[in-house]
Amino acid sequence: MTVSVSAAGEGFLYDRVSRHILDLVEKGTLKPGDRAPSLRGLSRQLRVSITTVNQAYAALQQLGVLRVRPQSGYYVDAQVSHSQGSQVPRKTTVSRQPRKVRFGELFEEIFSVANDPQVVPLGAAVPAIELMPVKGLLRATQRAATRQPERAMSYCFPPGDEELRHEIARRYMDLGLSVDPASVVITSGCSEALALSLQTVTRRGDIVAVESPTYFSVLRLIERMGLLAVEIDSDPETGLCLDALEAAIETMEIKAVVAVLNFSNPLGSVMPDAGKRRLVAMLEQANIALIEDDIYGDLHFGEQRPAIAKSFDQKGLVLTCSSFSKTIAPGYRIGWVIADRYRDDLIEWKQATSSAMCSLPQIAMADYLRSGAYERHLVRLRSAYRSQVEKMRFMLARTLPAGTRITNPQGGFVLWVELPRGIDALELVNRALQERISLTPGMMFSATRKFRNFVRINCGHPWDAQIEKAVERLGELVRQMMAENG
Ligand SMILES: Cc1ncc(COP(=O)(O)O)c(C=O)c1O
């Protein structure tokens, strides 16, 4: 069969070629020791240049998938196991009971080691600072401080710096969306964007629908705000299951839905456009607010950035939250909400809780965005995250025992790993931490403490010997636990 690579999707051509070979290996069509297609043959078959195939094969050699035998060609590495980790975790099914959420010290434990250089950072979803545009942002910060010292040192009141709001609104034009800078409210990271949005659209005791698994800080907010969480089944590829949500809406009074529709955390799922359209229409009919967290939206591995639910919003019921924490600088704490009809209420919450915000980082961020450097930086960053995710996925699949399932996200930088049944992920996390390896246990992503045999793995750091050793050690720890279980 002839496959046209350009028709098979977007992305760098050589990435598509390597993905094609990885697919063949994962499906078992190419087995360990098998000869891979020749450069010339594959170039003809996929209608790409020999140079492109060569580039792809070099990347696959680095991944440890292919080995070259002089005078003979490329072969699948004998160590490659196609069956391990090739399957993604199954769709979740949860009981749809609204629940109070309780979280204890787990949060503190995970975050206390997030910045410890002695700990291998596979836990918190934090990018390596070396991947961030440090120089460009510092230059912009210096310019802001020297050219506008008075403005930089003064209070900046909600809704935030006008130029920054303008730059943020302007970026949505690329999505075919016209966002009024006046409806953008600057926040302290996406965390505050989510908190203010929830405060604006709910009251104590209200029910909030969330994905299952869901980003744990949302559960924490729900807990602290005295709300109830109802978990909705989610699919590792398409995210929130809309039939399940529809059924929940019919049986209980849901006030808001919080979801990461693009490259969710932890599943990495993306809801297709048709799903987003249906979701917004369904919520409009029931007058339910949608808080969409689009923090990973710019981190797509394919060429096309996925749409946001806001694009389908007719009534202004969608609050779009995001930040530059995963792309520019987590420490600048710059996030935002496109608040539309909720704008005034949301600003009141912001005024009531933090009165004003830092001026200097906002002026600097506006300057950095205006320079056009962000778009160029994103191209490099997406490519780095993509290769880190692919490498980690491959190495985990190689190291962890049969029965392990790993997601295959097309953006973002986290993996969701289902360990063989019976493995207590919390115990694994504790044992790993004793060896200075951090992981996030699956149960943190559920109000009902599901996902006991799941962990989330951060791939935000470039691959190195320390990470490689940690992944190998994880494999040993899991095997050890399996042996102890008998
Ligand atoms: C889905 C999601 N939303 C929000 C946040 C928090 O973002 P910020 O650091 O900008 O507050 C994170 C960080 O991990 C996240 O993964």
PDBQT file of the ligand as one rigid body, heavy atoms in Angstrom, charges set to zero:
ROOT
HETATM    1  C1  LIG A 501      -4.131  22.024  33.204  1.00  0.00    +0.000 C 
HETATM    2  C2  LIG A 501      -3.417  23.055  34.022  1.00  0.00    +0.000 A 
HETATM    3  N1  LIG A 501      -4.050  24.182  34.337  1.00  0.00    +0.000 NA
HETATM    4  C3  LIG A 501      -3.461  25.139  35.089  1.00  0.00    +0.000 A 
HETATM    5  C4  LIG A 501      -2.182  24.970  35.558  1.00  0.00    +0.000 A 
HETATM    6  C5  LIG A 501      -1.575  26.029  36.426  1.00  0.00    +0.000 C 
HETATM    7  O1  LIG A 501      -0.951  26.983  35.657  1.00  0.00    +0.000 OA
HETATM    8  P1  LIG A 501      -0.169  28.238  36.253  1.00  0.00    +0.000 P 
HETATM    9  O2  LIG A 501       1.189  27.762  36.655  1.00  0.00    +0.000 OA
HETATM   10  O3  LIG A 501      -0.137  29.223  35.130  1.00  0.00    +0.000 OA
HETATM   11  O4  LIG A 501      -0.938  28.752  37.408  1.00  0.00    +0.000 OA
HETATM   12  C6  LIG A 501      -1.464  23.810  35.228  1.00  0.00    +0.000 A 
HETATM   13  C7  LIG A 501      -0.102  23.604  35.728  1.00  0.00    +0.000 C 
HETATM   14  O5  LIG A 501       0.373  22.485  35.832  1.00  0.00    +0.000 OA
HETATM   15  C8  LIG A 501      -2.118  22.826  34.442  1.00  0.00    +0.000 A 
HETATM   16  O6  LIG A 501      -1.510  21.686  34.091  1.00  0.00    +0.000 OA
ENDROOT
TORSDOF 0
